């Protein structure tokens, strides 16, 4: 059953517009890590290539998502993925590291 679901997700991704396809491939790669890490890496690399070609906010947002997913799929690629840092309308990069939350109380600083 997982193979059927992934196959259908892959087919839908292929028919989608570039930003949706890139986002879908990132998520598919994450799921594939459970079954086939080599295929997950290939899928992630393709998603990363497509993400790098996206202009503007879509590309910036998906690159940040790719950075988060790289830890699970291909940690050695993390250094190759540019970080958008803090841009208007996005979270500062340091928030992703958890520094915007006080880990003892769960409240914002």
N, C-alpha and C positions, 0 to 999 in steps of 0.2 A: 504493500500500500504506500509506504513513503516514496518509493520510486515513481509510482503513478502520480502522486501529488507533485513531486519535484518536476517530473516531465511536463505536466500541465502548466506549472508555474513558469518553467523555462519557455514553453511555447507562447504563453501569454506575454512574457517579457520580450520575446523576439518581435512580436507584433506591435509593441508599444513605442511611444515616442522616446527619444533618447534619454531625457531625465528620468522617466518612469522605468525604462529598461535598466539604466545604471543602478537605480535604487533597488530594483527587484533582484538584479544579479548580486548585489552586495548581500542581500538577505538570503538568497539561495546559497551563496557560498558559505554563509554562517551555518545553515542547516546541514550542508554537505559535510562539514567537519565531523559530524557524528558518524557518518557512513564511509566517507572516502576523502581523506585529507588531501591527497594529490589532486583530485578533481576539484575540491574546494579551493585550492590555491589557484588552479587554472581559471576557475570561474571568477575568483576575486581579482586576479590580474586583468582579466577582460573588463570587469566592472570598473576597475581603477583606470584603465585606458580610456574607456568611454567617459568616465567622470572628468578626467583631465581635459577632455575636448569640450566640455560644457561651459558656456560663457556665463558670466555674472553670478547672481546669487545662487542659482541652482547648482552651479559647479562648486562654489565655495561651501555651501551647505553639505553637499554630498561628499566633498573631500573631508570635511570634519567627521561625517559619519563613517567614511572609510578608515579614518585614523582610529576611531573607536573599535571598529570591527577587526582591524588588522591584528590587534592583540590576540584575538581568538583564531584567526585564519592564517595569517602570515606575519608574525611579529617582526621578522627580519626586514620586512618592507616598510615598517613604520617610519624610519628615517627618510625614506624617499617620498613620503606623502607630505606635501606642503601644508602648513597650518595657516588658516586664515587669520588666526589670532582674534583680536576683538574688532569686529566691524559693527557699525550701527545696526541695531535690530537683531543682534546675535548675542549669545552668551560669551563672556570673556573666556578665553582658553583656560584660565586658571580655575574656572568653575567646574570644568569637566574633571579636573583632578580632585575635586571635593573640597577645595579651600573656601568655597562660598558657604559651606555648611559647617557648623560646629559639630564634629562627629560625636561628642559626648552628649549633647542635648538634642541634636537634630534641628536646631533653630538656625535661622540665617544670621550671619554676622552683620 
